[in-house]
Amino acid sequence: MLGMPRPPLLGLDIGLDAVKLVELSSTRGQFTVTHADSETILSDPGAEPDGRDLESSSSAIRTILQRSRIRTKKTATALPSNNAIVKIISLPSGMRDDVIEDQIRYEGQQYIPFPMEQVNFDFAALGPDSERKGYQQILLVASKRDHVEDNSAIIEGAGLKPAILDVRQFSLWTLINHLQPQTRSEKGGIVLIEIGGSTTGVHVFENSQPIYSRDHNFGTAKLTERISQHFGLSRDDAIRMQRFGGLPQEYEKDVLAPFVADLGREILRALDFFQASLPDVNLRKIALFGPGANLAGITKQLASLPVETPDPFTGMSIGSAVNERFLRSEGSAMAVACGLALRRFAE
């Protein structure tokens, strides 16, 4: 029987400082990047206390859509990890989905620290619980309803339609499973680290299951701040020169190297915190993503474990509407958007 073509889907990563978009197509198993773009979010002075300005985020998305002439409307987006509650719970085997939903709804206070009328949740069966005969493991994901509604408001404000709402660490896991299918069966803990602008997410999966996730308040924005202070540049000029070149010769030695050393120490401290909380987990490797993944010297700072910086677009063809130079230079920063775009092809 012939498979029906899967409808187009935009992978949309809505951050605090930028929006990133990826759309993929597939022909006979060969993926093509049909669209890939990003746009800085210009926040209004009256933005929300957490830094998210809904209208400015929608405006940044509209700019990408107009620039790229994208017609696709359905989107997959991801909540920040600190806006989601992820738990693995144990329930009797054989329960129908509607019964599981009712069980979670009526006994949700055991798992979710908010009144159930204030949250949206979803779940998926993972398989038998090896420690409890006759029980199954259920992956439960929940978020406060206002976070979900804000996300929908941004998307709809740009003229798009919300189709899938994921969580950042699962988007990265989708991507790493696409790039390295053997990861699903490999033993040991795999650390996915996303070095963003304002935060760095540390996410650990063991036996294909999420066991830890935490966002830390450090990222590449500090490097921009140091460049600005050291060379007397405006923030916009510092960002532009980081991206396109032109920084003075002493930049690498006087600014970049000390920052990367500090960043490495912060990440190692975050990993120590994880190991202290789950000492029995044997970490096997680190995969780095995000704008800071390709900073010169960062992998050496984390040499206590094997470190990889996967290119999200490995093995993919580049469509005519995509700026290949942009994609190669910004690839790691597009990881979440790429993982979301891959949801179009998920079974």
N, C-alpha and C positions, 0 to 999 in steps of 0.2 A: 504494500500500500504506500502510495506516495505521501511524504510528509508535507504538511501545509507550511508555506513560508511564514516565518515569525515576524510580526509587525515591528517597524522601526522603534527604537528606544534611545533616548538621550541619557547618558550617564552624566549627572550634574552634581559636582562637588561645590557646595555653598559654604565657604569659609567665612571667617570674620573679616579678612582683608582682601579676598579675591574669590572669584567664581571661575571654575574650570569645567569645561564641557568636552565630552568625547562621544562620538557615535561610530559604531562598528557595523560592518556587513560581513557576510560569510558566503562563499561560493565553493562548494565541494570541499569543505573543511579548511579553506584558505581565508583567513581573516584579512579585512582591509579597513584601515582607518579612513572613514569617509569625512569626518569632521573632528577637529581638535583645536581648541582655542581657550584663552583665559582673558579675564578682565579684572582690573583692580576695582575694589568697592570703595567709592568715595563717600565716606560716612558723613552724615549730617551732624552738626554740633549737638542736636537734641536726641541723639541715638539712645537706644535702650541701655540700661546700666551694664549689661553683660557685653556691650559692644556691638550687638546685632541691630542694624538699622534695616528694617524690612523693605522700605521703599528703595533705598540705595542698592540693596541686594537685587531686587527685581529689575532696577534700572541697568545694572551691570549685565544681567542675563539678556535683557532686551538689546543691549549694545552688541553682544556676541551674535544673537539671532539675526539682527539686521546686517551686520558685517559679513556674516557667513551665508546669509540667505537660506537659513535652515527652515524646512517645512515640517519636520517631525514635531509632534506635540507631546507625546507620552514621555514621561521622565522617570528615571530612578534616581533617588537622592539618598543621602545617609545622614543620620543624626550624629552629632558629636558623641563620643563615648561617654562623656560625663553627663549626658542628658538621657542615657539609657540604663536600665537595670537588666543585667543578664545573669540568669541563674539556671542551673541544671537541677531539676527536682525529680523525685521518684514517685510514681503512681502505679496502681495495679495494672498489669498487662491486660490487653483486650478491651480497654475502654474506648468507646467511640469518641470522635473529635468533639461532638457536641457535649458529651458527658465530661470530657476533660475541661472544656471551656467553662462549664458550669462549676466544676470543682475549683478551678482557679478563681473564678469570679467570687464564689462564696467563701473561700478560705484564703483569698489573696493576701490578707494581712500577714500571713505567715512568711510570705516571700517578698512583698512589696511594701515599703515604708510610707505609703500614701493611701488615702481613702480610695477604694476601687472606682468610685464615680469620677475621680480626677485623673484616671490613667487610661491609656490605650495599651493593649497587650496582644501578643501573638505567640504561638508556640509550634514546636515541631518535635515529633517522636525521633529519638536517637537510637533506640534499640533496647535490648534487655539490660536490666541493672545487674551487673555481675556480683554485686554484694547483697542483693535482696531477691531471693527466689520468688518468681511470680510477679515481679515488678518490672516496669520499664522506665528508662530515663527520658525526661521531657526537657527540651530546651525552651525556657521561658524568657521572652524579651518584652520589656514594658517601658513606657515613658509617660511623663506627665502630659496630659492632653494639650496644655497650652504650647508645649514644644512642638507637638505634631501639627497643631493648628497654625503656628507661626511658619513652619516649613511649607505647609500647603499655601499659605497666604503669599509667600515669596514667589512660589512657582506660578500660581494663578495670576499674580500681579504682573508676571512677564508674558501672560497669554498661553501658558503651557498647562498640561494636565498631569497631576500626580498619578503615577501608576504603581511604583514600588518605593517603599520607605525602608531602608536598610540601616545598619549601624556601621560606623567607619571600620572597625576591626574586621567585620565580616566581609566588607568590600575588599579589603586587603587580602583576606584569606581566599576569597574567590579568585583574585588575581594570582596569588602564589600557586594555587592549585591548577590554574590554567598554564602557568609558565613551567611548573614542575609537578606533573601529575603524580609522580611517585611519592610526593609529600604526604598524601592521604594515608599511606600504609607505613610510613617511616616511624620508628619509635623515638621517644624523647621529646623534650619541649622545643618548640620553634618560636623564636621571639621576632615579632614584627614591630619595627620601630619606625614611626613616622615623624620626622623632624620638620615641624611646620614653622610658621612665622612666629606665632605667639605661644604655642604649646608644642610639646613633644609627647606623642602617645606611645606607651609601651604595652604591647599586647602579646600574650603568651597562649599558644595552643599546644595541647598534648593529646596524642592519639586522635587528631582532628576535632577535638573539642575545646572550646574556650575555657581557660581556667583562671585568667587574670587579665585585667585591663585598667590602666590608670593614665590620666593625662597630667603632665608636669608643666609648670609655668616657666619654661625656657624654650627658646627657638631662635630662628635666624633674624628676627627683628632686632635682637640685641647687636648683631653684627652690623646691621644698617646704622643703628644708633652710634656705634663706636666709629664707623667710617665718617659719619657726619661730624662728630665731635673732633676726631683726630685731624681731619683735613678742612674743617670749617665749611662743610657743604650743607645745603638744604637736604631734607629727607628725600625729596623727589630726585635731586641730582645724585644722591648717594645710591638710590635704587637703580637709576638709569645707568650709572657707571659700573655698578656691579653686573648688570645684565649685558651691557654692550661694550664694556671696556673703557679705558681711559683713566683708571686710577693710578696715582703715582707709583713709582717703582718700589718704594718701601712698604707698600700696602701689605704684601704677603708676609713679610718678616715682622713688621711692627703692629699689624692689626689682625690679619687673618690667622696666623699661627697661634697667637695667644688666645684668640677666641675659640679656635678649634680645640685647643687643650682644655679650656674651661668647659666647653660643650661635652667633650669626652668624659671629663670627670663627673659632670652632672648625670650623664647617661649611665655610667658605671655605678653611681650612687643609687640611681633608680633601680638598676638591676640588683644591687645588694638588698634594697628594700624588698623587692620581689622574693629573692632567695630566703630572706629572713622570715617571710610570711608563709612560704611553701618550700621548706628546705629539702623535701624528698623528691622534688622535680629535677630531673637531670636535663639541663639545657644543652641542646645540640648545635644550634646555629642561630645567627642573627641575620635578618633581611632588613636592609635599610631602605626607606622610601621618604618622599617629601622633598621640599626645596633644599634641605640641608644634607641630603644623602650623598651628594657628590662633592661636598667641600673637601678640598685637598687635605689629606692627612687624617680624616675622621676615622677611616677603617683601622689605621694603625693605633688610634687611641683605644680601640675596642678589641685589641688582638688577643684577649684572653679566651675568646671563642671564634670559630670560623665566621667571617662576616662577608655577606654578599650585598651588592647593590644592583638588583635585577632591573633590566630595562623593561618597563611594562609592555612595550610594543615589539618585543623580540619576535621575529618570524612573521610579522604582519606586513602586508603591502601598504604603501602610502597613497591615498587617493589624490586626485588632481586638485581638490579644494583645500588640501592641507599644506601648510608651510613646513617642509621637512626640517629645515634648520631649527625652527621653533620646537618641533617635536623632539628632536635629538637633544637640544639643550635643556628643555623643560620636562623631559620624560618622567623623571622620578616624581616631580611635583604633580603629575597628572595621574598618579597611581590609583587613587580612590575613584576618580572619574572613570578610569579604564575598567576597574573592577565592577563598577556599577553598570557600565555599558555591556559588560559580559553577561549580565543577568538576562539579557535578551535571549541568550542561547542556553540558559540553564535548563536542565531537565525538570 
